[in-house]
Amino acid sequence: MKNKKQAVVIFSGGQDSTTCLFWAKQQYEEVIAVSFDYGQRHKKELECAAGLARTYGVEHHIFDLSLLNQLTPNSLTREEILVDKEAPEEGTPNSFVEGRNMVFLTYAAIFAKQRGITDLITGVSQSDFSGYPDCRDIFIKSLNTTLNLAMDYEFDIITPLMWIDKEETWAMADELGVMEIIHDKTLTCYNGIPGDGCGECPACKLRRRGYDRYINRRSSS
C-alpha cells in the first residue's frame, strides 16, 4: 500500500535514478522528478529524463545549474577532455563533477520545502560508487543533517541503492517490472549513447557487468 506522502526524486534519466523513480512510484502517492542542466556534454540525458517522465506521468522539472559547468572542468563538461577508460590508481576519475550531488540535493531540498515535501530520493550507491566521494553513505548522512539545520526542516534523504551493486539494481528493476524500460530507455553512458551505450566507458562497463551477472543468475535459478 502506498504511503500518502510525496517524494522528490533526483532524476538524470540513467539506470540508477530511473530505477529509483519507479521504486518511488510504488511507495508514494505522488512523485516529482527534478533534473539539472549543468552544461553536461550530452543533453540527451535531459531529453531521456523528460521523455521517461512524460511517458510515465511524472511531474518533471529541469533546473539551470550552468554555473557548475564553469566551476568544474572535467570529462563530463568538456568535450576536449576524454573520459578515463579505467579508474585511476589514486584520486577521483576525471568524470567526477566536484560538488554535483551536494548541489543537486541542496536545490532539490529547497524545491521540496516549498511544496511541503520532506522525502528526497537519490540513486547514489556506496557499493558501486566509481570512486565518487559524494556517493558515500557518510556524505549523504552529513548533508541530510546540514540541510535540516540550514532550513530548520526535517528532510529525509532516501537512498534505495546505497548498499547494493549493479547486479542487485537490475534485480530491483526486474522485481518492479521495469527491467526492459531500464535496459532500453535509460542513458548511463558517459559518451551519450542510450541503452547499452558505448560499451567502453566505466559507466557502461559497470552497467553491463551487473546486467550479465543478473541475467546469468536468473537463468540458473
C-alpha positions in Angstrom: 0.0 0.0 0.0 1.4 3.4 -0.9 2.5 5.9 1.6 0.4 9.1 1.3 3.4 11.3 1.4 5.0 12.9 -1.6 8.7 12.5 -2.7 11.1 14.3 -4.9 13.5 12.1 -7.0 16.8 13.4 -8.3 16.4 12.2 -11.8 19.1 12.0 -14.5 17.4 9.5 -16.8 20.1 6.9 -16.1 19.8 3.4 -14.8 20.0 4.2 -11.1 17.8 7.2 -10.9 15.2 5.7 -13.2 15.1 2.5 -11.0 14.6 4.8 -8.0 11.9 6.7 -9.8 9.9 3.5 -10.4 10.6 2.4 -6.8 9.2 5.7 -5.6 6.1 5.4 -7.7 5.3 2.2 -5.8 6.0 3.8 -2.4 4.4 7.2 -2.7 1.1 8.7 -3.8 2.8 11.4 -5.8 6.4 11.6 -7.1 8.0 14.7 -8.6 11.3 14.3 -10.6 13.9 17.0 -10.8 16.8 17.1 -13.2 19.7 19.6 -13.6 21.2 21.2 -16.6 24.8 21.9 -15.6 26.2 22.2 -19.2 26.9 18.5 -19.4 28.3 17.3 -22.7 25.3 15.2 -23.5 22.0 16.9 -23.4 20.5 13.6 -24.4 20.3 12.6 -20.8 18.0 15.5 -20.1 15.9 14.6 -23.1 15.8 11.0 -21.9 14.7 12.1 -18.4 12.0 14.3 -19.8 10.7 11.6 -22.1 10.5 9.0 -19.3 8.8 11.4 -17.0 6.3 12.3 -19.7 5.6 8.7 -20.7 5.0 7.5 -17.1 3.1 10.5 -15.9 5.6 12.1 -13.5 5.8 15.8 -12.9 9.2 16.8 -14.0 11.3 20.0 -13.6 14.7 20.8 -15.1 16.7 23.4 -13.2 19.5 25.6 -14.6 22.8 25.0 -12.9 25.1 26.3 -15.6 27.4 27.8 -13.0 28.5 24.3 -12.0 29.9 23.9 -15.5 32.0 27.0 -15.2 33.5 25.8 -11.9 34.2 22.1 -12.7 36.2 21.3 -15.8 36.1 17.5 -16.3 35.3 14.9 -18.9 31.5 15.2 -18.5 31.5 19.0 -19.0 34.4 19.5 -21.5 34.5 17.9 -25.0 38.3 18.2 -25.2 38.8 16.0 -22.1 38.5 12.3 -22.8 36.7 10.1 -20.3 39.0 7.8 -18.4 38.5 4.2 -19.5 39.8 2.9 -16.2 39.6 4.3 -12.7 42.9 5.9 -11.7 45.0 4.2 -9.0 44.9 7.4 -6.9 42.4 10.3 -6.7 39.0 10.6 -8.4 38.2 9.8 -12.0 38.2 12.7 -14.4 34.4 12.2 -14.8 33.9 13.3 -11.2 31.9 16.6 -11.2 33.0 18.4 -8.0 30.1 19.0 -5.6 27.5 17.8 -8.0 25.4 15.6 -5.6 25.8 18.2 -2.9 24.4 20.9 -5.2 21.7 18.7 -6.7 20.4 17.7 -3.3 20.5 21.2 -1.9 18.5 22.6 -4.8 16.1 19.7 -4.6 15.6 20.3 -0.9 14.8 24.0 -1.5 12.3 23.0 -4.1 10.8 20.2 -1.9 10.4 22.5 1.1 8.3 25.0 -1.0 6.0 22.0 -1.7 5.9 20.8 1.9 7.8 17.6 0.9 10.3 16.0 3.2 11.5 13.0 1.3 14.3 13.3 -1.2 15.3 10.2 -3.2 18.7 9.7 -4.9 20.2 6.8 -6.7 23.7 7.0 -5.2 25.5 3.8 -4.2 28.5 3.2 -2.0 28.7 -0.4 -3.3 29.3 0.9 -6.9 30.3 4.4 -6.3 33.1 4.5 -9.0 35.4 6.5 -6.7 33.0 9.4 -6.4 33.2 10.6 -2.7 29.7 12.2 -2.9 28.1 8.8 -3.4 29.1 7.6 0.0 26.7 7.0 2.9 28.7 9.2 5.3 28.3 12.1 2.9 24.6 11.6 2.5 24.0 11.4 6.2 26.2 14.5 6.8 24.3 16.5 4.1 21.0 15.4 5.5 21.9 16.9 8.9 23.2 20.0 7.3 20.1 20.6 5.2 17.9 20.0 8.2 19.9 22.6 10.2 20.1 25.1 7.3 16.4 25.2 6.7 15.0 24.1 10.1 13.1 21.4 8.3 13.1 17.6 8.7 14.3 16.3 5.4 14.9 12.6 4.8 17.4 11.7 2.1 16.5 8.2 1.0 19.0 6.0 -0.9 17.4 2.8 -2.1 20.6 1.6 -3.9 23.2 2.6 -1.3 24.2 -0.9 -0.2 23.5 -2.9 -3.4 25.6 -3.2 -6.6 24.6 -3.1 -10.2 23.6 -6.7 -10.3 21.2 -6.1 -7.5 20.0 -2.9 -9.1 19.0 -4.9 -12.2 17.3 -7.4 -9.8 15.3 -4.5 -8.3 14.3 -3.3 -11.7 13.1 -6.8 -12.6 11.1 -7.0 -9.4 9.5 -3.7 -10.1 8.5 -4.9 -13.6 10.5 -2.3 -15.4 13.7 -4.1 -16.4 13.1 -3.7 -20.2 12.4 0.0 -19.7 15.6 0.4 -17.8 17.6 -1.5 -20.3 16.3 0.2 -23.4 15.2 3.7 -22.4 17.8 5.0 -20.0 21.1 6.7 -20.6 24.0 5.8 -18.4 26.8 6.1 -20.9 29.4 8.9 -20.4 29.6 9.2 -24.2 25.8 9.9 -24.5 24.6 6.7 -26.1 21.3 5.3 -24.7 20.6 1.7 -23.8 23.7 -0.5 -23.9 25.8 2.6 -24.5 29.3 2.7 -26.0 30.5 -0.3 -24.0 33.9 1.3 -23.4 33.4 4.0 -20.7 33.5 3.0 -17.0 29.7 3.6 -16.6 28.9 1.2 -19.5 31.3 -1.5 -18.2 29.8 -1.3 -14.7 26.3 -1.4 -16.0 26.9 -4.3 -18.4 28.8 -6.4 -15.9 25.9 -6.1 -13.5 23.4 -6.9 -16.2 25.3 -10.0 -17.3 25.7 -11.3 -13.8 22.0 -10.8 -13.0 20.9 -12.5 -16.3 23.2 -15.4 -15.6 21.9 -15.7 -12.1 18.3 -15.6 -13.2 18.9 -18.2 -15.9 20.5 -20.6 -13.5 17.8 -20.3 -10.8 
